[in-house]
Structure formats: C-alpha cells, structure tokens
Amino acid sequence: PAFPCSLFSQTRLYAAQAARKVEFSGAAEHVKFQPQDVQVTKLPSGLVIASLENYSPASKIGVFIKAGCRYETPDNQGVTHLLRLASNLTTKGASSFKICRGVEAVGGSLSVTSSRENMIYTVDCLRDDIDTVMEYLINVTTAPEFRPWEVSDLTPRVKMDRAQAAHTLVEALHGAAYKNALSNSLYCPEHMVENIRSEHLHQFVQNNFTSARMALVGLGIDHAVLKQVGEQFLNIRSGAGTTGAKAQYRGGESRVSSTSSLVHSAVVSQSAAAGSSEALAFGVLQQVLGAGPHVKRGSNVSNKLVQGVAKATADPFDVSAEGTVPDVSGDLRGFSGGTGHSGSD
C-alpha cells in the first residue's frame, strides 16, 4: 500500500545533514607534555606528601596511615575491622548520605583497605572533581564522629566478613607464625563482635592517626596542590603516636577444617627485614622457585616448585613461592599451593 505523503515528510526531518568541509590553514599543533618524576615532600610535622603528575584525566589520591591491626591491643582487638566498615559513616563535616551521594554525583569512588601495617583511604575521580572528593576524604580521615547507633548497625557486616574469611590461609598463617602484633587478625575476633564501641574507635584514631604516621599520595595531580591540602588539613595531631610492640616470631602449625574438596597449604619461615641485603637475596630465591604463572590461569613449566610437585602427583594442583608484607622483624617467605584431597599427601 502507498504511504501517506505526511509520513515521508516526518521521516525526512530525521535525515542527517552533510557536514561542511572545514578548511584548515595549517596542521593542528599537538600539546606535548614533559614526563614528570615522582615528587616527595616531608613536612615539619612528619607528614609525607608524594605525587606523580601523569596528565591523566582521572586522578587517584590516597591517605596511608600507619595504623594496621598490628597496633591493636587485647582490649580493642578488631577495631581496625570496624574502621574499614565505618569509612562512610557521619563525620563532623558531612553525613553518611552526603558522603555517598556527593562521591557518586561526580562518578568517583571512596574505598578503605587495611593490612597489618596500614590503613589506606583512597578516592578515584576525574581531574576536574578533585576538590569535591578531597573534601570527603579529609572528613573521613580527620573528623569521624562514630555515632554509637551507626557503629552498632555495622554488626551484621562484621559477622558477614567473618563468615567469608573463616578459612583464609593467610590469617591462619600469621596466627601460627607470630605470638603478638602480626598475629592479630584483619577481622574482628568472635569474642569482640558487638563489643567494639564508639569509644574504642575514637581512642584508636586519637592514638594512631597523627601526622607523623601519615602519607598523602597522589597520581594525576599537581604536587603543589597536594602539598597545600596536606599543609592545610592533615596537620592534625603532632607526635609519633602509639608505639607498637615488636613482632616476635615463634613458628608453629595451624589446621583449619572445612568441607571443601580442595586442600590449601603453606610452608613458610622468617626471612630478613625489609631493606636489608638478605631481603634482596630472599626475593631472588622467590623468583627462582617460581612466583606464580606468567599467564592468567596458566602453568609456569619452568617453575622449580611446579616441576617438583608434577613428579609427585598427577592430580591438578597449583603451587608458587610467596612473600608477605615486610616488617622490621623480617617478613614471611615460603611456598603455598592447593590440590585435591587425594593429591595432598
């Protein structure tokens, strides 16, 4: 059937108009950015500021604080676990809703991770939105309120994290290797669940979140801007903060039962302290033994450990040399792997 004439006229309105040819008098000039080196500044308060300008449209900024779980005491074990979860709670300058909505409105992200040594607060955003997300980063790290009712609401998340980490090999490894400090778990122990109060969080922050224990690190940001932020907002508390106990290595064995069809095991020993010549030798040994496959989900046939285990079993397996986060007492180095029950012997 013939289409109405009006239909053709309506369709014609959506036709693309040919773009006019633009005449350029000369070739466009490309802006050349000079490669920058890492810049580091240490303020009189002890705060370290480091940055690398890579001219990226996206920026990444982090506050590293020497306040990991190794600095917990028997009275507040698990407090760093709560600190991780409390990163988006109400502060003196912004409510939890404002923090969440403000960061999301500019397409940014705010995350908190921790190790046995450090708490790490990180924001990612577009370069033009640095001022916005920096406001929330400063609020979270320097002005938390830890309202009691908000802290108590974190209990279900604490229990969920504990359930997911119940069979973590690294946690059992540190518990067997050390008798204090580094034996503290990244997760709240069972007897402290629902017993970490707002007062514990305030006291831990007061004792450990000092300028001398902080480092402000930026990627894709001008060093002068980052330095100004550090001088104006992170010179909060002077002093070295609480001195943690020196980790004492004892060695030992830990076995964790599970219903999994796989066996995960690790054999490690104490190595040299970070920065020493012996530590470099252990690093070379780790690479010689094999520090994992070079291809994702692949097998490194030149790996000495792989060659040895392949001669002992025909079952599927994975094995590699490992090294944990360095500590002044010496880090842990050894090898870990996994296989089925029949090949575990």
Summary of the structure (lengths in Angstrom):
residues: 345
radius of gyration: 26.6
end to end distance: 79.8
largest distance: 90.9
contacts: 965
relative contact order: 0.14
helix: 37%
strand: 19%
